[in-house]
Every structure is written in structure tokens, then in C-alpha cells.
């Protein structure tokens, strides 16, 4: 009831704004895998709402997202005969939650911006440009730094003193004021040449964490990102290196990415590589992809390697997608999903 009240309150406020945008999608997915010889079904609905005044001086943004749960159909042996359960095993994860909801206001011709609420801050991070449900795992962030797509109850102040430069301080109240309650980000862009982004904070043990990177965009249709990450596992600091390179050539898009962790303790070092190619026509897209993981936390379902292909057919603003994947752990899986966008 509380979540419904928040949604109704947000909808009732949109009349006060001159520009309102409503968007989202409903996605239903079924996957068969050869290991369990069973199938799983899941669905997800996303509802985005943004609004601002005619001059762009103030507004708000929100996302509501949920799922009715995950159902799996497993094959079992009864009296020597393989049979599929008549009843679906439903995972109790039925949710519909506010992912983020915050208001913002600009002052002094946009040189100062204040945001407050359950904010959504991802402007100081790099990520892959093209991603399907399996690929797109490399970014300038991971679970040890937790910078990307900050969606917490926070207050943010952003300064934009000159063209191309922005800097933010984000404070997340946590009972008492501590260094780990603050995150700082800075970005600088040189038009048609370079984008630089960095972010830093302290963890609960007062250890320094940071991400930084640069994107070269000086060649048409090319994006080349390289950067580093400063981690601390509570024992000692160590570094990560990442790179994302994407190139578009007419109807063909190709992207490769890598993420490498280095530690003084070599047992805990690891690396991850992935690549994909997509060829797009008016009526369909064909994708091929692969990934290799060695002692890294980005592995897909624990696979050391995985390859796959997909066929995607546009449906309105969404798509109908069928694919086949093979991994050394998950073996063969056949995902199918329908995504209707609005």
C-alpha cells in the first residue's frame, strides 16, 4: 500500500510540470537449460517517470520496477520415466519497488544543481555501449567500489563552473557523519575528442576507493575507453584495469572489453574478456558473442568460458529475441524473451 501511495503521489504531481515523459517496458523471458533439463520463466516490468518545468530549472525523476517472480519447470524421474512437474516451482521474489525517486533544481544558469531523494547518479562512470542479457559486464565499477548507478537516499550538490567540467559531492546520511558517507565525482569533456571521469570515496574501514578513466572519441564511430580502479579488501590495496572499445561501421557494431584485477597476493588476481558483434537490418538484428573468465567475479553463472548467438526482431520499441548459449558449466541454454516497450 505504501508503494502504491508513492506512485499515486508522483502521478498526481506531474500536472505541475510543463514537460512530462513516461516510458518503460514489460519483459517476459523463458530459458531452457540442458543441465537441469528444465525451463525457467521470469518477467519484469519497468516504469520510468520524468518531469521538468519549461525552462529546465527544476524537476524530478523516478523508476518503479518489479517482477511477479521466477518459475522453474524441472524434469524428474518417476518410476524410471522422466517427467516434468505439473506445478511450477515459484521463487518467492515478487517485488515492485521504487528503484530511485528524486527531485532536482538548477541555480545560476545551471552552474549549481541540487538533488535530493533516492538519487540515481551514474554520470561519473564508464560502461559498455552495447549489451544484451549476458554481455555488457565491464564497467569502471564493480561490487568492491559500488559507484555505478548510485541509488541511495542521498543529497547531491553539483558544480559546473565552465563548459565541459562538472564536479559532485554526494552525502548519504547514516546516523553519524563518517568519511564513507561521502562520494566525490568529477568529469571533464573536450568536445569530439576526450571524456574524462573519476570518482572517489572511503569504505567503512576508512580505506580509499576510486575509479577513473578516459574515453577517446576523436575518430568518427569509434569509442575507446581505458582506466583503472583502486580497491581495498580490508587487508591491502590493489588495482584493477579495464578497457572498452566499440566501433560502428554502417550496419555492423563490434565491441571488445576487458577487466583485470591485480593483487600483491597473486592467488586472488583475475581477468575477464568479452566481445560481441551485431549486424542490424530494418527487420532484424543478429548478434554473436563470447566471454572468457579466469578467477574474476564477472563470470556468467560460474562459467570459465561462454559463447552464444541471438536473433532479435523489433516489436514496436521493444523486441522479440531468441538465442542459444554454451558455457563450460551451464552447457546449453536456450533463452527466449519478448519485450514490449512504451
C-alpha positions in Angstrom: 0.0 0.0 0.0 2.8 2.4 0.8 4.5 1.8 -2.6 1.1 2.4 -4.3 0.7 5.6 -2.4 4.1 6.8 -3.5 3.2 6.0 -7.2 -0.1 7.8 -7.0 1.5 10.8 -5.3 4.1 11.0 -8.1 1.4 10.8 -10.8 -0.6 13.5 -9.1 2.4 15.9 -9.2 3.1 15.7 -12.9 0.4 18.3 -13.7 2.7 20.9 -12.1 5.3 20.4 -14.8 5.4 21.5 -18.4 7.4 18.6 -19.8 6.5 15.1 -18.6 7.9 11.8 -20.0 6.6 8.4 -19.3 8.4 5.3 -20.6 9.2 1.7 -19.7 8.7 -1.9 -20.7 7.3 -5.3 -19.9 9.7 -8.2 -20.5 8.9 -11.9 -20.2 11.6 -14.5 -20.6 11.8 -18.3 -20.7 15.0 -20.2 -20.6 15.7 -23.9 -21.1 19.0 -25.4 -19.9 20.4 -28.8 -20.6 22.0 -29.3 -17.1 18.7 -29.4 -15.2 16.7 -30.4 -18.3 14.2 -27.9 -17.2 12.9 -24.4 -18.0 12.5 -21.2 -16.1 10.2 -18.3 -16.6 10.6 -14.7 -15.4 9.1 -11.4 -16.1 10.0 -7.8 -15.3 8.1 -4.5 -15.7 9.8 -1.1 -15.6 8.1 2.3 -15.4 10.1 5.5 -15.8 8.7 8.9 -15.0 10.5 12.2 -15.5 9.2 15.8 -15.4 10.6 19.3 -15.5 9.5 22.8 -15.9 9.6 24.6 -19.3 12.9 26.3 -18.5 14.6 23.2 -17.1 15.2 24.8 -13.8 13.7 22.0 -11.6 12.1 18.6 -12.0 12.1 15.0 -10.7 12.9 11.6 -12.0 11.7 8.1 -10.8 11.7 4.5 -11.7 9.4 1.8 -10.5 10.4 -1.8 -11.3 9.2 -5.2 -10.3 8.6 -8.8 -11.1 5.9 -11.3 -10.4 8.5 -13.9 -9.6 10.6 -16.7 -11.2 9.0 -20.1 -12.1 11.1 -23.2 -12.9 9.9 -26.4 -14.5 12.2 -29.3 -13.7 12.4 -32.8 -15.1 12.4 -35.6 -12.6 12.5 -39.4 -12.8 9.4 -41.1 -11.6 9.2 -44.9 -11.8 12.1 -44.9 -14.3 10.5 -42.3 -16.6 11.5 -38.7 -17.0 8.5 -36.4 -16.3 8.1 -32.7 -15.9 6.4 -31.3 -12.8 2.8 -30.2 -13.4 3.3 -27.4 -10.9 5.8 -24.7 -11.3 8.3 -24.1 -8.5 7.9 -20.3 -7.9 10.6 -18.3 -6.3 9.2 -16.0 -3.6 10.7 -12.8 -5.0 7.5 -11.0 -6.1 8.5 -7.3 -5.9 7.5 -3.9 -7.1 9.8 -1.2 -5.7 10.9 2.3 -6.2 14.4 2.0 -7.7 15.0 5.7 -7.5 12.9 8.8 -7.0 14.5 12.2 -6.5 14.0 15.9 -7.2 16.5 18.4 -8.5 16.9 22.1 -9.1 19.3 24.3 -11.1 20.6 27.7 -10.0 22.8 30.4 -11.5 22.2 29.4 -15.1 23.0 25.7 -14.4 26.3 26.3 -12.7 24.8 24.8 -9.5 22.5 21.8 -9.2 21.0 20.3 -6.1 19.4 16.9 -6.0 17.8 15.0 -3.1 15.9 11.8 -2.5 16.8 8.3 -3.7 19.1 9.6 -6.3 20.3 7.9 -9.5 23.9 9.0 -10.2 25.9 7.3 -13.0 27.3 10.2 -14.8 30.9 9.7 -13.5 31.2 6.1 -14.7 32.0 4.4 -18.0 30.2 1.3 -19.2 29.7 -0.7 -22.3 27.6 0.9 -25.1 26.0 -2.3 -26.3 24.8 -5.1 -24.0 22.4 -8.0 -24.2 21.2 -10.0 -21.2 24.5 -11.8 -20.9 27.1 -9.4 -22.2 27.9 -5.9 -21.1 29.7 -6.8 -17.8 32.7 -4.5 -18.0 32.5 -1.0 -16.5 34.6 1.4 -14.4 32.8 0.0 -11.3 32.1 -3.3 -9.5 30.8 -4.5 -6.2 34.0 -3.5 -4.4 33.6 0.1 -5.2 29.8 0.5 -5.8 29.9 3.8 -7.6 27.9 3.0 -10.7 24.2 3.9 -10.7 24.2 5.2 -7.1 20.6 4.7 -6.0 20.5 5.6 -2.3 18.8 8.1 -0.2 21.2 10.9 -0.5 21.8 14.6 -1.2 24.0 15.7 -4.1 25.5 19.1 -5.0 26.9 19.5 -8.5 29.0 22.4 -9.8 29.5 23.2 -13.5 31.7 26.3 -13.4 33.0 26.1 -17.0 31.9 24.3 -20.2 32.7 20.6 -20.1 33.5 20.5 -16.4 31.2 19.0 -13.6 32.0 18.0 -10.1 29.7 16.5 -7.5 29.7 15.7 -3.8 27.1 13.1 -2.6 26.2 12.7 1.0 24.4 9.6 2.3 23.1 10.1 5.9 24.0 7.1 8.0 23.2 8.0 11.6 26.6 9.7 12.2 28.8 11.6 9.9 31.7 9.5 8.6 34.1 9.6 5.6 32.4 6.6 4.0 29.1 8.7 3.8 30.7 10.9 1.1 31.4 10.2 -2.6 33.0 12.7 -4.9 32.9 12.7 -8.7 34.5 14.8 -11.4 34.1 14.8 -15.2 35.7 16.8 -18.0 34.8 16.7 -21.7 36.6 18.1 -24.7 34.1 18.1 -27.5 34.7 15.5 -30.2 37.9 14.4 -28.6 38.0 13.2 -25.0 35.9 12.4 -21.9 37.5 12.0 -18.5 35.7 10.7 -15.4 36.7 9.9 -11.9 35.1 9.1 -8.6 36.4 8.5 -5.0 35.2 7.6 -1.5 36.3 5.8 1.6 34.9 2.4 2.8 33.7 1.6 6.3 37.3 0.7 7.3 38.5 4.2 6.1 40.3 2.7 3.1 40.5 4.7 -0.1 38.4 3.5 -3.1 38.4 5.2 -6.5 37.7 4.7 -10.2 39.0 6.8 -13.1 39.1 6.6 -16.9 39.3 8.4 -20.2 37.3 7.9 -23.4 38.8 8.9 -26.8 36.1 9.9 -29.3 38.3 11.8 -31.8 37.6 9.3 -34.6 34.1 9.0 -36.0 32.1 5.9 -34.9 34.9 4.9 -32.5 34.8 4.9 -28.7 37.9 3.7 -26.8 37.9 3.7 -23.0 40.7 2.8 -20.7 41.0 3.3 -17.0 41.8 2.0 -13.5 40.2 1.2 -10.2 41.6 1.4 -6.7 40.3 -1.4 -4.4 40.9 -2.3 -0.8 39.7 -5.7 0.6 40.4 -4.6 4.2 43.9 -6.1 4.1 45.8 -4.3 1.4 45.0 -2.0 -1.6 45.2 -3.4 -5.1 44.3 -2.2 -8.6 42.1 -3.0 -11.5 42.5 -2.1 -15.1 39.6 -2.0 -17.6 39.2 -1.2 -21.3 36.1 -0.9 -23.6 36.5 -0.4 -27.4 33.5 -0.1 -29.7 33.3 0.6 -33.4 30.3 1.1 -35.7 30.7 0.5 -39.4 27.4 1.0 -41.3 25.1 -1.7 -40.1 27.8 -3.6 -38.1 28.8 -2.8 -34.5 31.7 -4.5 -32.8 32.8 -4.2 -29.2 35.5 -5.8 -27.1 36.1 -5.3 -23.3 38.4 -6.5 -20.6 38.7 -6.2 -16.8 41.8 -7.3 -14.9 42.4 -7.3 -11.2 46.0 -7.3 -9.8 46.9 -8.1 -6.2 50.0 -8.5 -4.3 48.6 -11.9 -3.5 48.6 -13.4 -7.0 46.2 -16.2 -5.9 43.4 -13.6 -5.9 44.2 -11.9 -9.2 42.0 -12.5 -12.2 40.9 -11.3 -15.6 37.8 -11.2 -17.8 37.4 -10.7 -21.5 34.3 -10.4 -23.7 33.5 -9.5 -27.2 30.4 -9.2 -29.4 29.4 -8.3 -32.9 25.9 -7.1 -34.0 24.6 -6.7 -37.6 21.4 -4.7 -37.8 18.9 -4.6 -40.6 15.5 -2.9 -40.7 13.6 -6.1 -39.8 16.1 -7.9 -37.5 19.5 -8.0 -35.8 21.9 -10.8 -35.5 24.4 -11.0 -32.6 27.3 -13.2 -31.8 29.3 -13.0 -28.5 31.8 -14.8 -26.3 33.5 -14.3 -23.0 36.4 -15.8 -21.0 36.8 -15.6 -17.3 39.7 -16.5 -15.0 39.2 -16.1 -11.3 37.1 -13.0 -11.7 33.8 -12.0 -10.3 32.2 -11.2 -13.7 31.7 -14.8 -14.8 28.3 -15.7 -16.2 26.8 -18.3 -13.8 30.3 -19.5 -12.9 31.4 -20.3 -16.4 35.0 -20.1 -17.4 34.0 -19.5 -21.0 30.7 -18.9 -22.7 29.7 -18.4 -26.4 26.3 -17.5 -27.8 24.2 -16.1 -30.6 20.9 -14.2 -30.8 18.3 -13.2 -33.3 16.3 -10.1 -32.5 13.2 -8.9 -34.2 11.9 -5.3 -33.4 8.4 -5.1 -31.9 7.4 -1.5 -31.5 10.0 0.0 -29.2 10.9 -3.5 -27.9 12.0 -6.8 -29.4 11.4 -10.5 -29.7 14.7 -12.3 -29.0 15.7 -16.0 -29.4 19.2 -17.3 -28.6 21.4 -20.2 -27.9 24.4 -20.2 -25.4 27.0 -22.7 -24.4 29.2 -22.5 -21.3 31.5 -25.0 -19.7 29.4 -25.1 -16.6 25.9 -24.2 -17.7 26.3 -26.1 -21.0 23.4 -25.5 -23.5 20.7 -22.9 -22.7 18.0 -21.6 -25.0 16.7 -18.1 -23.9 13.6 -16.6 -25.5 12.1 -13.3 -24.4 9.5 -10.7 -25.5 10.0 -7.1 -24.6 7.2 -4.6 -25.1 8.3 -1.0 -24.6 6.2 2.1 -24.2 
